[in-house]
Amino acid sequence: MITTDGILGTIGERNIKFVRLQFVDILGIIKNVAIPASQMEKALDVGISFDGSSIEGFARIQESDMVLKPDPETFRILPWDANGGRVAGIVCDVHLHDGAQFPGCPRGVLKRAEKEAEKMGYVMNIGPELEFFLFEKEDGLPTTIPHDSGGYFDFPPVDLAEDIRRDIVIALEEMDFEIEASHHEVAHGQHEIDFKYSDALSTADKVVTFKYVTKTIATNKDLHATFMPKPVFGASGSGMHINISLFNKNNENIFYDLNGDHEISDHARHFIGGLLTHIRAVTAITNPLVNSYKRLVSGYEAPVYITWSWANRSSLIRVPAARGMGTRIELRSPDPSCNPYLSFAVILMAGLDGIKNKIDPGAPIEENIYEMDSHRIMDAGIDTLPTSLSLALDHLESDAVVRRALGEHAYSAFMRIATGEWDAYRTQVHQWELDRYLQLF
């Protein structure tokens, strides 16, 4: 356990001059305020006040006074120097001025979901796989010109980003990440770095930090890193496959059952059943942008159909081959633009609803669904994910389990922001329309 004295001692020993207090808004965009190291004892003791009305989805002007309360366990020295000395970072919870946790704090939303799991005797572990693009810049502005022409698992010289991925990995390891793999992905300029699973809260903290570190190192190389789901038409989009397992208080993986079908337990099957039941509403959170639904189309390896399988990668949920402590399910639809705190919370609560109500996920689909014609898909009773943000929001509005997972404040704020984004998109005249219709009609 990291203590206040330990943090203050490290600050002095490592000549740390500033500490970044970081948190995220409702959309998962990282925010921070830098304080002199001399103020860190105060921050750890009583917190640092800030104006919550200026943060998307937080508070109205008349309720604007909020407090950042750092979590000592998240203290890390950033792997680069700033002018005048080292800089550290620490993740914060958002509180109201009376000391109560702000109900719309995304980190608090996930903590509430974890407490629900704890009451049932469970801890959810998460292992994400984040994909991203590296694009060239022109005149200091990002383009969609890929940094390289590499493909899946390619070597240099076509993979020009091997050194950049290595720098990212080294930086993350200096921040106590345990990196499992890094490689070039399918599309030109697309990459993936995987880190070891951990409990949901720690993993969400790491996802936010991972994106920040990746963008910073890319900027230092005069490149632009983006976690936008579908930045290039005709190329694969970027996903964030999420590997999920449940452990009990004895640190036993309850998804594993030596005597179960394919050695998975009823708990695992019911968790899958809960996810499949609520996935349309969950998708609004795990795929929160208009652009997210340009990725969720057939032909680019992203899932479209609401199915599960043992190993079939055309399914939304699959069960990888590992068993024992490594038994897990993989949810393949989320993308890295999502707020990880809200996403992990709704995934957990959907799965727990499946366990509570023993929801049967039905038979697994082992056939390649992309090769099935529409009649066979219909006969098999296979449904599809929402095809737009608007449809996903409709499902979110009507799903009591997912709404409860978010809490009223986070739900209302997210709906307001996402509905506004959809309205702005649907009323805009896009270049595609001009190219297609301007001369024709």
C-alpha positions, 0 to 999 in steps of 0.5 A: 500500500502506498502511503502519504509519507511514501509519496512525499518521500519519493517526491523529495528523493526524485526531485519532483517539481510538479504533480499532475492531478488527473481525472476524466469527464463523462466522455472519458477525456483526460483532464488535469491540473498541475500543482507544485510538489509543495502542495501535494501533502495538502492534496492528499489530506483535503484535496484540491478545489476546482470549477466543476461547471467547466467540465463536460457532464459534471455540474451546473454553475450554481453547483460548481465547487468540487474537489479532486481527491488523489488516490495514493495507489495511482501515484506514478512518476511520468517517464519524461522530464519537464522544464525544471525537473521531474513530473509525477501523476496521480489519478483522482476521484471527484468529490463535492465540497461537503466531502461526498463523492460526486455521483457523476464521477466516472471513477465513482460509477465504476467503484459502485459497480465493483461494490455490487460485485463484492457483495456477491463475492466477486472481483472482475478482472479486465484485460483490454487490447487497445488499437490505435493509428499513427498518422503523419502531420502537415504544418503541425496538424494531423492528417490521415496519412499513415506513418507506414505501410505495414500490415498485421505482425509485419517487420521493418522496413514496412513497419516504421513504428517498431521504435515508437512502439518500443518507446511507448512500452518502455515508458509504460513499464517505467510506470509499472505497467506489465506489457504482454505484447506489442505489434503492427495491426491490420491497417497501414499505420495501425498498432496494438499494445496489450498489458496484463489484466487487473481489477476493473478500476486499476485497468480503467486507470491504466487505459486512460494513462496508456492513451495519454502516454501514447499520444505524448510520445507520438507528438514528440516524434512529430506524429499524431496518435489517434484512438478514433474508431474509424479514421480511414474509409476502406480500412479496418477500424480500431477496437478495444477487445475486452477480456473479462474474468470473475474471481471469488474471494479465494482468488479462484476463477469462477468462470472455470469449471473442469466438469463444465461444457468446454470447461466453463462454468454456469457463472460464465454462461450466465454472465455471457447471457447477461451481456448479450441481453443488455448489449444494445444498451451497453453499446451506447457506452462502449461505442459512444461516437457517431464514428463508432458505428462506421467501424461496426460493419461487416467486412473489417473484422469488427463484430456485427451480430449478437452471438457468442462462440468458443473460438469463432472471431465473427462472434460478438463474444468468444471464449478463448482457449485458455483454461484454469486461471486464464479462463475468460470471455472476450467482448469484441465490440468496444472501441478505444474512444469509450470512457473505460470507467463507464464501460467497465461498470455497465459490462460488469452490471450486465454480466452480474444481472445474467448471474443473478437471473441465470440468463441462458445465452443460448447455443454458441454459433461456431459458423462464420456468420459473415459467410451466412446469407440473410435467410440463415441468419434470420432462421438462426434468430441472430440479432445485430448490434445497433447500426447508429449512435441514435439507435444505441441511445434508444436502447440505453434509454429503455434498459433499467439495468444499464441506467442503474449502473451509470446512476442518474447523473452520469446517465443524464449527462451522457444522454444529453451529450451523445444526443447532441452529437447525433443531432449535430451529425444528422443535420450536417451536410456532408461531403459525401452528399455533395459528391453524390447529389449536387450534380445529379439532381 
